[in-house]
Structure formats: C-alpha cells, structure tokens
C-alpha cells in the first residue's frame, strides 16, 4: 500500500466498517512505518484485473510479536480466497520480521473471519469487551504461534486471480 491507495482504501473501509472505520490519518500513520530499514509495518492492497482496489491488509511488528491490524475484502470478492491470500502475505511479513507470535482482534460477530483465522492455525485466547466503538462490540483475541522448527508463520498459498501489491 502506498499513499495514493489511501482514498480507495477509505472507500472500502467505510463500506465494510461503517461504525468503526479507520481515518485517513490512521492509514497515513501506519504507512509512515512501512518503508525503509527500520520498517515495522507491512500494508498490502489487492486489485482486480481492471486495477480496482478490492482488498487491503496490514500488519505491525514489535520485537518478536506481530499484530494483524486489518484485513478487508470487497463483498463481491468474498468466498474467492482473497482474504486467505492477504493473510498469507501478512504471515510471510511476520516471518520476515522474525516474529514468533501473531495476534489479532476480530469482531465477536464476524464468524466468517474467525473461520479464516482458524484455518491458518489461530486460536482464541481471550476477549476485549467493548473493543469496537461506537457499537460496543466485543473482540475475540486470537494468536498464532510459529512452529519452533520452521521459523515460519505461513505455508504456501497458490490461489490466483487478484494481484496483491505491497
């Protein structure tokens, strides 16, 4: 993701998360930490064959811990594997950052996302009451611990059809 992706990202963000959408400033702040030798963030966009933004994702790292900040896929691309491809790229980034654990928060009512994360080996470890505001929706906290012998947080994923750009 680059600065010129922010406007289309905000459009998709507001369509998918109307109550708790991120602001322009939040995305700018994250992108400020995504380039250079001291980068601690990895943000991606996915575009369809016409160059239209249809998904995005972001990861933050600190030490040996990574946190999935966001994953979003346009509704017309649900069920296509795009969410899994974005998550795969985030987990590769966690591996590149030498992270041993990856955490995330997921709306308690977002069963679709929870099932995706469980397929990748994430396990529920707790709740954050009222985490998503202003709707006062609880978050399920999930964790993936990398395999000690592999040094990797992700396996290969060969699905095709949508281009993912960092």
Secondary structure, DSSP 8 states (H G I E B T S, - for coil): --GGGHHHHHHHHHHH-TTT---HHHHHHHHTTSSSTT--EEEEEEE-TTS-EEEEEEEEEETTEEEEEEEEE-GGGTTTTHHHHHHHHHHHHHHHTT-SEEEEEEETT-HHHHHHHHHTT-EEEEEEEEEETTTTEEEEEEEEE--TTT--S-------SSEEE-
